[in-house]
Amino acid sequence: MGLKEDLKALEEEVKKLIETASDIEKLNEIRINYLGKKGKIKSILKMLGKLSPEERKEIGQLANRIKDYLEESIREKTELLKKKALEEELKKNKIDLSLPSHWIESGSSHPVISTLIEISQTFISMGFSVAEGPEVEKEKYNFDMLNIPPDHPARDMQDTFFLNNGDILRTHTSPVQIRTMLRYKPPVAIIAPGRVYRKDADPTHSPMFHQIEGLLVDRDVTFRDLKGILKIFLESIFGQDVKIRFRPSYFPFTEPSAEVDIGCTVCGGKGCRVCKGTGWLEILGCGMVDPEVFKAVDIDPEEYTGFAFGLGIERIAMLKYRITDIRLLFTGDMRFNQQFKGIR
Ligand code: DAH
């Protein structure tokens, strides 16, 4: 057999090997054995010297063509095997997008905070600003300057938490009125939401609870302005049909003073346990700022008038969500809290 036939036979042999090679190592082996420096084609080419120039040219060209062809075949097969390997790998680690994902528990606002925000938004929309004051307060701001004299029953040890240094935990948000009027000259229109503290604990009283204070001072402010603002507020919280009544009352820091009731949201006014048979629910205290309070903060009561109001946020939240025991709001019991998911 001549060299030509040897080469052709070799080509067929290698073609088959490449075809059946099932991994990249095998292909490398083939390249080394047949196409490498010490490979079989090289050893055939070494024998070219013994041939005539014509034959040498012919066989040489044939050998190179076969070599190029086989190298290309190996490259193609290598690519193919790599692609297959990748496909296998992707199939093995396939991500199933239809599987349900991990359940992430979402939080939500506490009903007291939802109510606080809702009430605040109503007043903010009417032009009131939000003011703040400290929870550890001076007796002077919490009582004296609000025209609550030292012998007033509200100052009783039974109600107020006293601290060792003589300060107290504020018993209402009304001291923010004083702090605001000391800092800003009228006109002022603020609400002051926040925590307050009283020594009291039963189904409707908690030693810590939240209030919102309101204060508006300007020239020519009248009781009619107070009624209008509170009407808008109560309608926005309890609905347009809410019945409202002003009842004369007494607070040391307002004159005249009133308490505001709404028609019972539970029985609609017929009388039930929640409204204690009266058909009315007490919602807030209010009145015209007492001239004594203006004097304490150096505002001339001849020039300015104003109104103030204060309400308990838990009470509103309890009425809104029909909660019968205030203590439920502060136990942190998730079975209770989770019922308010989705409420604002
Ligand atoms: N501070 C009062 C309380 O805690 C609530 C209150 C009543 C505030 C009348 C006011 C007001 O500003 O005018 O019971």
Boltz pocket constraint, residues with backbone or C-beta under 6 A from the ligand:
constraints:
  - pocket:
      binder: B
      contacts: [[A, 171], [A, 172], [A, 173], [A, 174], [A, 213], [A, 214], [A, 251], [A, 253], [A, 254], [A, 258], [A, 284], [A, 285], [A, 286], [A, 287], [A, 308], [A, 309], [A, 310], [A, 311]]
      max_distance: 6.0
